[in-house]
Structures are given as C-alpha cells and as structure tokens.
Amino acid sequence: MYTQKVWLVTGAGKGFGFEITKAALAAGDKVIASVRSKPGQLAAALEHHPALFIVQMDVTNEAQVQAAVASGVAHFGHLAVVVNNAGYGMVAAIEEATDAEARRQYDTNVFGVLNVIRAVLPVLRQQQSGHIINISSLYAYGVLPGWALYGSTKFAIEGISQGLSAELEPFGIHVTAVAPGLFSTDFLSAESFVTTSHPIAEYDATTVGQMRAGSAQFHGQQPGDPKKLAQVIVQLAHTEQPPVHLPIGRDAVDMYQKNAASTAQEIAAWLPVSTRTDRAKV
C-alpha cells in the first residue's frame, strides 16, 4: 500500500536535488527542500507546491543544519526519507590541491553529510523507521586522474553508508549509497565544480591537465537523464528492503564491475605473499 512520505533533500536548488524534489512531489509525497540561497527561486520553479517546505542552510554549518531539520520536522510532523545530495567536485591532481581546497571539498562532501545525519537520526530513531540515501558517485568505484580527491570523498560516503546501515539496522532505519554515473545535470557547470588555484605545469600534458582544461566542455553531453534517476530514487524510497549500494547508470555499473574484477585479480596474484604472515604454530 502506498504511504505518503516526508522527504528532506539537500542541495535541492539544482541538478539531482531539484529533480528528486520534483519527482517526490509528483509522487504525492511532501518535501523539505534545503538550499543555501534564493529559496524564492526554488519555490517559483516548483510553482509554490503546497507539499513543499523550503529551508535555507549550508550543510557545512552544523547549527544551521540542526535548525533547518527541526523547522522542517515541526512543519510536517515527521520525516521518512533523507537525501544527502549537496556537494561539488574539484578537478586537481592530489599534489596540486592545497590544504584549504582539500578541506573545503571534504567539509561539504563528507562532513556536511555527517552534519545532516546527526541532525536527522534522533527523529528517525524515535520513529524506529526511515531511509537515509547518500549520493555517492561512480568515482567511488574507480579513480579517474584529476578527479581522485573528489572521488575519495565519495569513497568515504560509501564506507560511512555501509557502517551506518549496520549501526541503524536495530532501529529499523535503512541506508543506501547511490552512485550515479555521468548525468546531464549542471555538475560540470562553473557553479558546480572548481579547479585548483595552484596548477602544476608538469601535469598539463597528462590526463590531469586534460581534465582541468576540458571538463566543462562535457557539460550537457553526459549520457544519463537526471529525470530518470529521480524516478529511481522515488522507487528506492518506497522499497521495503532497499540495497545498501546502488549504482545508477550503465557507466556506473561498468565502473564497479571493472574495478571489482581488477581488484580481485590483484589480490589473487599476490595471495601467496599476502597470506603467509600468520605467526608460526608452536
């Protein structure tokens, strides 16, 4: 039987967040939609939908997150689905990224997710129900030069999601890490990804340099349809036994399968060496 759900979607002003919010409303659910700025613009884009409640917050500001979640829950009375979508990418070789740039990347993509998780869990635990959906990436399954730092934040999200799923099982709360492939959102627009402020010339002729110079050219050329991804997320939110890991898009599935096969081959090749480290039996 269909049950109306209340969602919290972070980064709802554009991209996946906007499409997921729109799809959830179309499915008859209610949505607490968070944006960092311009809440009126989102309200107008969604035609001031009566089941929409917009909150303004920066996920890196824990006090704002706590207040926004409390406001949304007070407005609708409960919370069922949390979509941690807010994030951005940085193109840089690991060596090129400054300490400040790396920390900003992690502050949003990892610590921002943790801020939201800490804010919603008291509500979900009290209800003994709920579903946290953390948006990961195909780059959590395999590294691409120039995107490795960004990918590492998504590796973190995969690990956090798996551990959180085990921890929350006694409370009836589900967790899914969703790893989208390349979709035609604004992720590769100037507003959604940045390049390092300290490029190193030696990388210019490598794949890193190509990524720094050319990623924006692929904006709008990605194979995935974000509206179709949003429909998958709605279906996922209404599934009684959701998966812990869910790649979405053929390219994401291919990345996972190739990386898993490569890792298995490496482990098998080194098995005689890696398994001879036990202490000798007396």
C-alpha positions as CSV (number, residue, x, y, z in Angstrom):
1,M,0.0,0.0,0.0
2,Y,1.3,3.5,-0.9
3,T,2.1,5.6,2.1
4,Q,2.8,9.3,1.8
5,K,6.3,10.1,2.9
6,V,8.1,13.3,4.1
7,W,11.5,13.8,2.5
8,L,14.5,16.0,3.3
9,V,16.5,16.8,0.2
10,T,19.7,18.8,0.5
11,G,21.1,20.8,-2.4
12,A,17.5,21.0,-3.9
13,G,18.0,24.1,-5.9
14,K,19.5,22.4,-9.0
15,G,20.7,19.2,-10.5
16,F,19.8,15.9,-8.9
17,G,18.4,17.7,-5.8
18,F,15.9,19.6,-7.9
19,E,14.8,16.6,-10.0
20,I,14.4,14.4,-6.9
21,T,12.4,17.1,-5.1
22,K,10.2,17.5,-8.2
23,A,9.7,13.7,-8.6
24,A,8.8,13.2,-4.9
25,L,6.2,15.9,-5.0
26,A,4.8,14.4,-8.2
27,A,4.5,11.1,-6.5
28,G,2.3,12.6,-3.8
29,D,5.0,13.0,-1.1
30,K,6.0,16.0,0.9
31,V,9.4,17.5,0.7
32,I,11.6,19.6,3.0
33,A,14.0,21.1,0.4
34,S,17.2,22.8,1.5
35,V,19.1,25.4,-0.4
36,R,22.0,27.6,0.5
37,S,20.4,30.7,-1.0
38,K,17.5,32.0,-3.2
39,P,14.7,30.0,-1.6
40,G,12.1,32.0,-3.6
41,Q,13.6,30.9,-6.8
42,L,13.1,27.3,-6.0
43,A,9.6,27.9,-4.8
44,A,8.7,29.6,-8.0
45,A,10.3,26.8,-10.1
46,L,8.1,24.3,-8.3
47,E,5.0,26.5,-8.6
48,H,4.8,27.1,-4.9
49,H,3.7,23.5,-4.4
50,P,1.6,23.1,-1.2
51,A,3.6,20.0,-0.1
52,L,6.9,21.8,-0.4
53,F,8.7,23.4,2.6
54,I,11.9,25.2,1.8
55,V,14.7,25.7,4.4
56,Q,17.8,27.7,3.9
57,M,21.1,26.1,5.2
58,D,24.7,25.4,4.4
59,V,25.5,21.8,5.2
60,T,28.9,22.8,6.5
61,N,27.2,24.9,9.2
62,E,26.1,22.4,11.8
63,A,23.9,24.9,13.7
64,Q,22.1,25.9,10.5
65,V,21.6,22.2,9.7
66,Q,20.1,21.4,13.2
67,A,17.8,24.4,13.0
68,A,16.6,23.7,9.4
69,V,15.9,20.0,10.2
70,A,14.0,21.0,13.3
71,S,12.0,23.5,11.4
72,G,11.1,21.0,8.6
73,V,10.1,18.3,11.0
74,A,8.0,20.7,13.0
75,H,6.2,21.8,9.8
76,F,5.3,18.3,8.6
77,G,5.3,16.4,11.9
78,H,7.7,13.6,10.9
79,L,10.4,12.6,8.5
80,A,10.8,9.4,6.4
81,V,13.4,9.9,3.7
82,V,16.7,11.9,3.8
83,V,18.6,12.5,0.6
84,N,22.1,13.8,1.2
85,N,22.7,15.3,-2.2
86,A,24.6,18.6,-1.6
87,G,28.1,18.6,-2.9
88,Y,30.5,19.7,-5.5
89,G,33.6,18.5,-7.4
90,M,37.1,19.7,-7.7
91,V,39.5,18.9,-10.6
92,A,43.1,18.7,-9.4
93,A,45.9,16.3,-9.1
94,I,46.3,15.2,-5.5
95,E,49.6,17.1,-5.3
96,E,48.0,20.3,-6.7
97,A,45.2,20.6,-4.2
98,T,46.1,23.0,-1.4
99,D,45.2,22.1,2.2
100,A,42.4,24.6,2.2
101,E,41.0,23.3,-1.1
102,A,41.1,19.7,0.1
103,R,39.4,20.6,3.4
104,R,36.7,22.6,1.7
105,Q,36.0,19.5,-0.5
106,Y,35.7,17.3,2.5
107,D,33.8,19.8,4.6
108,T,30.9,19.8,2.0
109,N,31.0,16.3,0.6
110,V,31.8,14.3,3.8
111,F,31.4,16.4,6.9
112,G,28.3,18.1,5.6
113,V,26.7,14.7,5.1
114,L,27.7,13.8,8.7
115,N,26.1,17.1,9.9
116,V,22.8,16.1,8.3
117,I,23.0,12.6,9.6
118,R,23.5,13.7,13.2
119,A,20.6,16.1,12.8
120,V,18.1,13.6,11.5
121,L,18.9,10.5,13.4
122,P,17.3,11.5,16.7
123,V,14.0,11.9,14.8
124,L,14.4,8.6,12.8
125,R,15.4,6.6,15.9
126,Q,12.4,7.8,17.8
127,Q,10.2,6.8,15.0
128,Q,12.0,3.5,14.6
129,S,11.9,4.0,10.8
130,G,13.4,6.0,8.0
131,H,15.7,5.8,5.0
132,I,18.9,7.7,4.5
133,I,20.0,8.0,0.9
134,N,23.6,9.3,0.4
135,I,24.5,10.4,-3.1
136,S,27.9,8.9,-3.9
137,S,29.4,8.7,-7.4
138,L,30.8,6.2,-10.0
139,Y,34.2,7.7,-9.0
140,A,33.7,5.9,-5.7
141,Y,34.1,2.7,-7.7
142,G,37.2,3.7,-9.7
143,V,39.7,6.5,-9.8
144,L,40.0,9.0,-12.7
145,P,43.1,11.2,-12.8
146,G,42.2,14.7,-11.8
147,W,39.0,13.6,-10.0
148,A,40.8,11.5,-7.4
149,L,40.3,13.9,-4.5
150,Y,36.6,14.3,-5.3
151,G,36.4,10.5,-5.7
152,S,38.0,10.0,-2.3
153,T,35.1,11.9,-0.7
154,K,32.7,9.5,-2.4
155,F,34.7,6.5,-1.3
156,A,34.2,7.9,2.2
157,I,30.4,8.2,1.7
158,E,30.3,4.6,0.6
159,G,32.1,3.5,3.7
160,I,30.0,5.7,6.0
161,S,26.8,4.4,4.4
162,Q,27.8,0.7,4.9
163,G,28.8,1.3,8.5
164,L,25.7,3.4,9.2
165,S,23.5,0.7,7.7
166,A,24.8,-1.9,10.2
167,E,24.5,0.5,13.1
168,L,21.0,1.5,12.3
169,E,19.5,-1.8,11.5
170,P,18.3,-2.4,15.1
171,F,16.3,0.8,14.8
172,G,14.5,-0.1,11.5
173,I,16.3,2.6,9.6
174,H,17.7,1.8,6.1
175,V,20.7,3.4,4.4
176,T,21.6,3.4,0.7
177,A,24.6,4.8,-1.0
178,V,23.5,5.8,-4.5
179,A,26.4,6.1,-7.0
180,P,25.2,7.9,-10.2
181,G,27.2,7.7,-13.4
182,L,27.6,10.8,-15.6
183,F,24.2,12.6,-16.0
184,S,23.3,15.7,-17.9
185,T,23.0,18.0,-14.8
186,D,24.9,21.2,-14.2
187,F,27.6,19.3,-12.3
188,L,30.2,20.3,-14.9
189,S,29.0,23.9,-15.0
190,A,31.2,26.6,-13.5
191,E,28.9,26.8,-10.5
192,S,29.2,23.1,-9.5
193,F,32.9,22.2,-9.9
194,V,36.1,24.1,-9.4
195,T,39.7,23.7,-10.4
196,T,42.7,24.1,-8.2
197,S,44.1,27.5,-7.7
198,H,47.7,26.1,-7.8
199,P,48.1,24.0,-11.0
200,I,51.5,22.5,-11.6
201,A,52.7,22.8,-15.1
202,E,54.2,19.3,-15.2
203,Y,50.7,17.9,-15.1
204,D,49.5,19.9,-18.1
205,A,50.3,17.2,-20.7
206,T,48.8,14.4,-18.6
207,T,45.2,13.3,-18.1
208,V,45.0,15.6,-15.1
209,G,45.8,18.6,-17.4
210,Q,43.2,17.5,-19.9
211,M,40.6,17.2,-17.1
212,R,41.5,20.6,-15.8
213,A,41.2,22.2,-19.2
214,G,38.3,20.3,-20.7
215,S,35.8,19.0,-18.1
216,A,33.5,22.0,-18.7
217,Q,33.3,21.1,-22.4
218,F,31.3,17.9,-21.5
219,H,28.6,20.0,-19.7
220,G,25.3,18.8,-21.1
221,Q,26.9,15.9,-23.0
222,Q,26.7,13.3,-20.3
223,P,24.6,10.2,-21.2
224,G,22.3,9.9,-18.2
225,D,18.9,11.6,-17.9
226,P,18.5,13.1,-14.4
227,K,14.7,12.9,-14.5
228,K,15.0,9.1,-14.9
229,L,17.5,9.0,-12.0
230,A,14.9,10.9,-9.9
231,Q,12.3,8.3,-10.7
232,V,14.7,5.5,-9.5
233,I,15.2,7.4,-6.2
234,V,11.5,7.7,-5.7
235,Q,11.1,3.9,-6.3
236,L,14.0,3.3,-3.9
237,A,12.4,5.4,-1.2
238,H,9.2,3.3,-1.4
239,T,11.0,-0.1,-1.4
240,E,10.7,-2.1,1.8
241,Q,14.1,-3.7,1.6
242,P,16.4,-1.3,-0.2
243,P,20.0,-2.1,-1.1
244,V,23.0,-0.6,0.8
245,H,24.8,0.1,-2.5
246,L,23.1,1.2,-5.8
247,P,25.0,2.3,-8.9
248,I,22.7,4.1,-11.3
249,G,23.6,4.3,-15.0
250,R,25.3,1.8,-17.2
251,D,28.6,3.6,-16.9
252,A,28.4,3.4,-13.1
253,V,27.7,-0.3,-13.2
254,D,30.6,-0.8,-15.7
255,M,32.9,1.2,-13.5
256,Y,32.0,-1.0,-10.5
257,Q,32.4,-4.3,-12.4
258,K,35.7,-3.4,-14.0
259,N,37.2,-2.1,-10.7
260,A,35.9,-5.2,-8.7
261,A,37.4,-7.5,-11.3
262,S,40.7,-5.6,-11.3
263,T,40.9,-5.7,-7.5
264,A,40.1,-9.4,-7.5
265,Q,42.9,-10.1,-10.0
266,E,45.4,-8.1,-7.9
267,I,44.5,-9.9,-4.7
268,A,44.6,-13.3,-6.4
269,A,48.1,-12.6,-7.9
270,W,49.5,-11.6,-4.5
271,L,47.6,-14.2,-2.5
272,P,50.6,-16.5,-1.7
273,V,52.5,-13.4,-0.4
274,S,49.7,-11.7,1.5
275,T,48.6,-14.9,3.3
276,R,52.0,-16.0,4.7
277,T,52.1,-13.5,7.5
278,D,50.5,-15.6,10.3
279,R,52.7,-16.5,13.2
280,A,54.1,-20.0,13.1
281,K,52.2,-22.5,15.1
282,V,54.1,-23.9,18.0
